[in-house]
């Protein structure tokens, strides 16, 4: 059988296919996804779940004149396959290849870049209003998973849609999952709609009416019958109360029904919401059985779905296992996450302390405010949120936690480069956006054991405190059975001599690079001290002042942007001390860093031992050999 996918170079090619060919195309797309992602890793489950939905959208609408916004956009791989990127799909998430999310610079069919949840409806409304004001006729379609409806921004948009535009299509892609099982009242509400026997019966009767009578009139009659049914079952359907006409739920894997429904909805002169039911991971049994694992993962066996074991604990797992012990020690310790129990490792904590675990859904602002309330009543909340996502809660951190000096612990996973995911997920800004806030302490561990010590330190600290740690594996440092407290604001001197000419202040995961630089300098006859800075705020001023008075140059290393980062803090302290010792800073430049492999990106941007030594040389005076 000839491949249909190989003939798809644009959405126009999709629109020429028959229904049976569309169904064959869906199967071929699933095979392509499973094969490519087994090598590259990526968001397999979400994309397997939206194959038919994406095909139907491209069959009915016309991008790039019409606009599709995928909330988060990690489920846009199918969209990329259908919009002229099929021949490059094997490069997805590889250096120089396709991005794992929507990217405006990658294709005109990607109308809006994204990577965080809850953004699609607001942005789609903005586009719809822009269209209205420009006198356009094009369509704007926002596809948002049910998890996005746990996000406050989504409700801010819903509150405004009917007031600002008369034409917008929202697709609620309901698979009951974000990364983990969705939580909260909205998830229960959607489940109630889906599982109601009475509504299911009335919905089936409506479908049969359309099949028997046919035509637009029958479809309108069926919709009217469903409206009456919904009015009897749920007098206050939340979406209709907010001004969006609700349709569904319908089968999100039935291409024919999807096409008919979209053809109907595109003629509506009012904001509409279509509720579609999909199965995350559809078509690949391992992904359906292990939905958390296959939301986003590295390479795997395309036959069995098995992945290679890492062989040791990740930073996330060390964090969670340490927190389990702390909660056994202190009954006031609780853990909070924003829809990331698996990503942060807190599913391990949940298993041991279910009564101390809180998943608030994709609601980072609420997570921080919730933590503040717990802390105000004497509890010790550990709020585990990726560095890139904690950005969304900046105001509650300032206003509700730090202003009141509440003892909330911010545990920032993915602090530093999140290499394969790219700019939406790099945690490169948290030192800058946190260190200016009064009362806040900011820690960065050099290894797994020091992470455990910092969490222990945080448990005993009476005020806001944050710890950032990288994605994945550390240097495999054994973790002590009993952690110890670290003096706040005190660095660790790892290497020192009486004739040091360079002082290297390294933060977190770049401490091994500092040791490498010191060895390279030693090979050139230059002694260098190595300091594990440990704290981005407060920095060890006494240690800094000592070395600033004895060495020729200070070198700072950080897995963070240079602007406002740790190196900037060192410069500020030296200025306050009235010292003029030269400082060479190594870190990420003032730009958004693309996706790629960690070592390659570090080499490209000069975050290597070789680049650091090269930058140091102009500051080192040439010493004449001594004569006897």
Secondary structure, DSSP 8 states (H G I E B T S, - for coil): ---SGGG-SSHHHHTT--HHHHHHHHHHHHHHHHHHHHHH-B-HHHHHTTHHHHHHHHHHS-TTTSEEEESSSTT-HHHHHTTT-GGGGGGTTSTTS--SS--TTT-TT--S---STT-HHHHHHHHHHHHHHHT----EEEEEEGGGGGSHHHHHHHHHHHHH-S--EEEEEE-SBSSSB--SHHHHHHHHHHH-HHHHHHHHHHHHHHHHH-HHHHHHHHHHHHHHHHHHH-TT-HHHHTT-EEEEEEETT-HHHHHHHHHHHTT-SS-EEEEEE--TTTT-HHHHH-TTTTTSBS---TTT------SS-BHHHHHHHHHHHHHHH-TTEEEEESS-TTTTSHHHHHHH-GGGEEE--S-HHHHHHHHHHHHHTT-EEEEE--HHHHGGGHHHIIIIIITTT---EEEETT-B--TTT-TTT-B-SHHHHHHTSTT-EEEE-SSHHHHHHHHHHHHH-SS-EEEE--SSB-------SS-----TT--EEEE--TT-SEEEEE-GGGHHHHHHHHHHHHHTT--EEEEE--EEES--HHHHHHHHTT-SEEEEEEEEESTTSHHHHHHHHHHHHT---EEEEEEE-SS------HHHHHHHTT-SHHHHHHHHHTTS--------
